[in-house]
């Protein structure tokens, strides 16, 4: 039986633990809070993040990183992206030799503008072939309810991607494999920013034409950034690109979309943060995505606009007018 460690007991870490268990793996989750670990072990639930969801008996939890990591063929990292570096540095000494490190995170690190796989390679001092990424339209509650979903398992080593695929394939969860880690991660990170933009538009009461335009132009921004960083353009037409973008921009289960809706309705950043229990990755990553684009000479006006609303206090109506009055150009630009 494949043994998997999952570091992080939030919604997605918990839901993916269930997927792994349903696929036949033995899963040990790590979390900071003893009460959460106790709930998983005694009631097979995680009431703080996925209330009402029953976890398989083969999922257990611990607050001891060494216990979670012991003999794990895969070590899944499911913590907020901006906390990865500090957390992983503490876990590296207990990681099982040869374990494949799997990122569930969708963000770009502030300051370094590194993708999550790059942070993992640097901190854990492992080659790219030992780092995999799982991405796609993966709203945690739907998956925890065993509703049908698909995903992408990405690794520069295709055989590792296939191993991860086998470890998490179930009748309701269908992973595909690719080797384009760059495109997979960029799709996941930028879609959070566009999800904020669409949420803001929805909160302002704008229509479906506006939403479709934002999604489409947001995908164009993602593809421009991907081209500059060497991603395969086909990735952005797939599950890690368009698939994830549509789910994030259209579902009330999306944290980033919901965060944007509250901003669009006139709530301040502080009020919106207070009303949001879980991490909306795009709130911080919009700045790092913008910085990554600027370092590579890529124009990303929607991303710039989201940063100006979220962090600079610009009023959404003012930002909308500025977007709509930009100079005319051909669609491919």
Helices and strands as residue ranges (DSSP letters): E 3-7, H 11-22, E 26-30, H 34-43, E 59-62, H 65-69, E 74-77, G 81-83, H 84-91, G 92-94, E 100-103, H 116-124, G 128-130, E 131-135, H 140-144, E 149-154, H 158-167, E 173-178, H 181-203, H 208-228, G 233-237, I 239-243, H 244-250, H 255-264, H 269-274, H 282-295, H 301-310, H 316-324
